[in-house]
């Protein structure tokens, strides 16, 4: 489904729903081996919050502060 815009629409729907529920931030995580995912989220306004070591892998925690609706 890459290149179809589905990811953009899902992320937009997530952020819209978070705002509707009164949340000011969205947090998510992905694996460090998925560098393209990390870069994609960062292009969409997410910042790396922390890196969690899980033995054989690392988890990248990301956060985005939402603008008011």
N, C-alpha and C positions, 0 to 999 in steps of 0.2 A: 504493500500500500504506500510505500515511500513515493513522494512526489505527487500525491493526489490531494494534499492539503488536509487530510484527515487528522493528522497530529495537531495541526494548527487549530482546527475546529474543536477538537477535544480539549485542548489546553484553554482555549477561549471560553468554552462552556464551563470548565472547572473554575476559572477565575470569576466568571459572571455569577455562578452559583455561590461561591465563597462570599462575594460582595453582598448578595441577596441575604445570606445568613448572618451578615454583620461581621465577617472575618476580615482582618486587615492584612493578613499574610497567607501565603500558600507555601507549604514545605513539601518536598519530595526527595526521593533518593534514587540513585542508580549506581551501577557498578563502575569501578575505575577502568575496567577493561573496555567499557563502552564509551570511549573518549568522544566519539561523534555525538552521542546522546548528551553528554555534559556540555559540549560546545553548542548544540542546538538549544538546550535550555538557557544557556547564557545569552545567546542571541535574542531570546525572548524575555530578557530582563531578569533572569534568575542569577543569584550570586551563590558562590560556594560558601556554605556556612561552616562545615567541618568535614573531616575525613575520619571514618571509623574503620579500624583494622579488625578484620574478622578471620584471623588465622591465615588462610591461603588467599584471601582477597581483601579488597578495601571497598568500602561503601562511601560514595560521595553524597553528602547531604546538601541540598540546595534550598534556597529561600527566595521568595519574591514579596516585597512590600507592595500591596495593592493600592492604587489610587482610588479615591472614593468614586462611586458610580455616578 
